[in-house]
């Protein structure tokens, strides 16, 4: 099924800086859930004693304001939200097209199980240029 349709959009990712200790991620998810914010995507990273959660949510501005008002450090960044067939070669086809246009992927994360489409969050060096490339696939 090479050449399957890729579905994509520009989105916003929130990065919430949190302590790297038991219960902080649970507290963040509970806090957002109690305020009606749904988390679609999540990745975690740690540094010395601290960590950060990168989130894709259904209401970015509401979540950003809630977290900020709670006194936590939060940042927003444009990202690409992509759905691609979860088949051998489909991710490579998309990444090759971006590389051919001198676009670097700074970081990303994905999820998908057998039979599911692969959901990706990618942070390219130029979001708008990456959107143009993907429109041609």
N, C-alpha and C positions, 0 to 999 in steps of 0.2 A: 504494500500500500504506500510505496514511496511517493512523495509529493502530496501527502495528505494536507488538508486545510489546517492552517495555524490561526487560532483566534487570539487576539491580543488587544491590549489597551494600555494607555498610560494610567498609572495609579500613584498613590502616595503611601509611603511606608513610614511608620513612626518608630523611632528608636528611643526606648525608655531605659535610662541608666539605673540599675538596681544593685543592691548589695548581693553578693554571691553567698547567700546563706539560706538555710532551710526555710521555706514558707514564703519567700518574697514573690516568687512567680505565682504561687497560688493566690496570694493577697492581691496582686495586680489583676489577675484574671477574674477573681471574685468581685473586685471593685468595679471593673469595667462592666461585667455582667449585671451587677445590681443597678447600673445606670443605663442598661439597655444596649450596650455596645457589644456587637458580635465580632469575635476574632476569627478571621478567615485563614490567616497564615501566621506562622510563628517560627522564628529561629532564635537560638540563644548563643551567646559567646561569653567567655569569661576572661578577665584580666586579674591582676594581683588584687584579690579581695573584693573586687567589684565585677559586675557583669553588665550585659545589656541584652534586652529583648527587642528584636525587630518584629514589628507587628503590621499585618494588613488587616484592617477592620472595616466594618460597614459604614461607619461615620467617623472619618478621620479627624475632622475639626472638633467634633464633640469630645472624642477620646483625648485629643491633644490638650484641649482646654481643661478637662477633668484632671488629667495627670499633672498638668502644670499647676492648677489650683491646689492640688494636694501637696505641692511643694517638691515634686520630683522633677528631675531634669529630663526633658524630652526634645527630640529633634525630628523634623519632617524632611523627607527626600523623595523626589520623583523616581519612580521605578517603572519597569515594564511588567505587566501581568499577562501571562501567556498560557494558553492551553494548546497542547500538541499531542498527536497520537502517541501512545505509549508503546512504540514499536521500534525495533532495532533500526538505527540510522536516522530517525526523524529529528532527534535533538541535534545530531551532528550536521544534518542538512541546514538547519536553521543557524547554528553557530558558525558554520563555514561561510554562509552568506554574510553574516555580520563581520567576520574576520576579513573577507575579501574587500570590504568597504572600510578597512582600517579602524573598526570599532572594537575596543577592548571591553571585556566583561570584568568589571571591578570586583564584583561578588554576586552571588545568587544563592537561591535555595529552591528545592522542589519537593514535591510529594506526588505519589501515585502508586497504586497497587495493580496487580494483574487485572487486565480488563478495563482499567480506568484510563482516562486521559491523564497525561502528566500535567500537573499544574506547576508553573515556574514563576519565580520572581527574580528578575535579572536587573542588575544595575550596570548599564553600559556607559561608556565614556561620554556618549551623547545620545540622550533619550530620543530626541526628535529625529536624528539621523537614523537611529535604529528602527524607529517606527516606519520611516520611508522604505528602508530595506525590506522589512517584514511585509509591507503592503505589496511588494513585487513578487513575493513567494506565492 
